[in-house]
Amino acid sequence: MHSKLSPTQLLGLLILAAGAMLVHGYHPFVEDGEIYVPGIKQQLNPALYPYNSGFFASHAHLTLFPNLIAESIRITHLPFEWGLLAWQFLSIFFLLVACWRVGRLAFRDSQAPWGGVALVASLLTIPVAGTSLYIMDQYLTTRSLSAPAVIFVLLNALERKLGRAALWAIFAVLIHPLMAVFGLSYALLVVWMSRTESGSQTQTASLSLLLPFGLFPPVTDAYREVLETRSYFFLLRWAWYEWLGLLAPMGLLWWFHRIARKQNLPVLDLLCRALLGFAAFYFAVAVAASVPPGMARFAELQPMRYLHLVYILLFVFAGGLLAQFVCKRHVGRWLLLLVPLCAGMAFAQRQLFPATPHLEWPNAPPKNDWVQAFVWIRQHTPLDAYFALDPSAMALAGEDQHGFRAIAERSRLADRMKDSGAVTMFPALAEFWRDQVRAQEGWQSFEVEDFRRLKREFGVDWIVVERAGVDHMDCPYRNRTVSVCRVN
């Protein structure tokens, strides 16, 4: 079926992308933004982050993502924060374009692609079972670009445009190798199944060959300690509702496959059956990698992240079926479905970031006390300043998961929140991370001699503390929540 977009359809997708940002919010420096944004900023200014850059640079070295974003900002001369916003919007737009084209191939009804796109746009920040992922984050990450890329691989494979599929595959691998593995293996499975059923012969490599087991070092005590901070790596630690988020999509996909058979929708039928096989394979890998204790060294593969692709396609299929058989062209039915969904998602996002505006527009004066302090640090301290702050600061009430490095553009001692995530992917950092985190134990009761110990051991010369200041220390910045002090 012809799946090219007309100008009117493109405009509709642009409006939906803008609406999705308004519903789900925009927070460029929160959560994993603390990993990705410093990598981009260091590309633009190599003098930044002279200490501890390994906690974000290890990710940056595996992807062209920071190079791509930094180079686009150089070429366009956009201010940095406006550049991030533009990429975030484009990422959502291209994801919706890819979903629309999937719907166009899977359904005959012209309304079905819009139903799928509307459902995906309404649920961008729904948690993907127990994986600690959303369909699309409220900030720019490598997944923001890899998600539409792997769907375009699938689309071009279905349309037998193998050259284009190969180009999208290369792009996905260069941006996010792990997520690319999931997308490529699903596309290969779809092609293999379609050719087998049509009677042609083909050969395909085992999906297990995509998993480089030999690259993973033995588990040290330090690495085991950091793995304990990521319970979602291990299936047996998932809560019941996370298991529901794992199993319910499988039941729905089976149901959709039966509907597709009855309604003579062969592409939808193929995609659902392939997705069930894809899910079964990676679930088996996840069980093998997370249940036996001796397999903990493979936890960094995070095989359950296959659910990210499953959720995207599940909502495309569900929205298409709703459009074709339930809501059709009845505006009232669509409002009854989408308005509560969007309101619920917006409300959930406000609960996640209660001390921060729902949309953190570029260059807007910060209203969050922690962000105000980080901006002051960026503007008033030298580039080689080395900071320490509560290693669990991102989890504190009112901090709202804002990243210090991403905003302040200064080095800091290791933290428990995001730096531990880097260690799970790069075990060589484990001992380094553990030494620094242990040195900061008891942070809330630290006095001047404790901060001076950090200076002697690590060279820290500045601190951020959640109080009015520290006796006998020079604290040039204070607000109602935090103080910024020199360590003499």
TAJO-V114919 format. One line per field, one symbol per residue. psi: psi as a letter, one per 20 degrees, with the letter a starting at -180 (. if undefined). A space follows every 10 residues. Layout:
psi = ???
This chain:
psi = qpjqprhghg gghgghgghg hhgirpnijr cihighghhg hhhhniiqmi qkihihhggh ijqjghgggg hhhggikqqg hhgggghggh ggghghgghg hghhhhqhpi hghhggghgg hhkhkppnck ikqrgprjrp rhhhhhghgh hhggghghjk mhghghghgg gghhgngghh gggghggggg ggghhghiir qrqqqphhii omhiiprqpr hghhghhiim hihohijqrh hhhgighghg gghgghgggh ghjlnhgggg hgghhggggg ghggggghih gphijhijhi hlhiihhghg gghghggghg hghhifhcjo ggggghghgh ggggggghhh hhmhjqqhon qpjqpqipgg hgghggghij qqhjqoqqrp ikhiiqphhk kppgghghkq qqqqrifhhh hhhhhnhiig ggggggghij pkghjqahhg hhghgghijp jqqpqmriap pkqonipqai grqpqqo.
